[in-house]
């Protein structure tokens, strides 16, 4: 890093990017619990993070991502689904760390993004693309498209 960040929004965004990886701007705003009329604060924070050398905006797969400086390559389709799941989980009061979802009531599950994750850990949360079927072995599942518009409680289904 070359600069100094003084904004609490920038510090919160950078902490999230370090845990989740690249995130679409809207997903980052949802995870930070910013109302729509305050998204200008996040845009300003992203510009400050870019100026400080901590993060940048990159368009990949038709999606604009806020990317931490330490992120190298990523699959845009997979990362978008993961970012939206993490954003809705954090919005609901949970947390995402080390490929695991920690729900507000204490439940902890690994997270698998379908496709391309081929190995499904038993008891995981599967984040599906499109209209595929949830994989056997998943404890919970949700659809990525629903995560973009609905809170996690309305998207998450028990297998």
LINTAFEN-V741520 format. One line per field, one symbol per residue. psi: psi as a letter, one per 20 degrees, with the letter a starting at -180 (. if undefined). Layout:
BEGIN
psi=???
END
This chain:
BEGIN
psi=qiappiphggggghgghhghapqqgghggghikpqhijhhhggghghghghijhrrppppkjpoqopqhjpeqqoggghgggghghghgghijaqpplkqpoqhjiqpqqpppprjohpoppkrppoqpckrqqqqiphqqrphhhhhiqqhhihpqp.
END
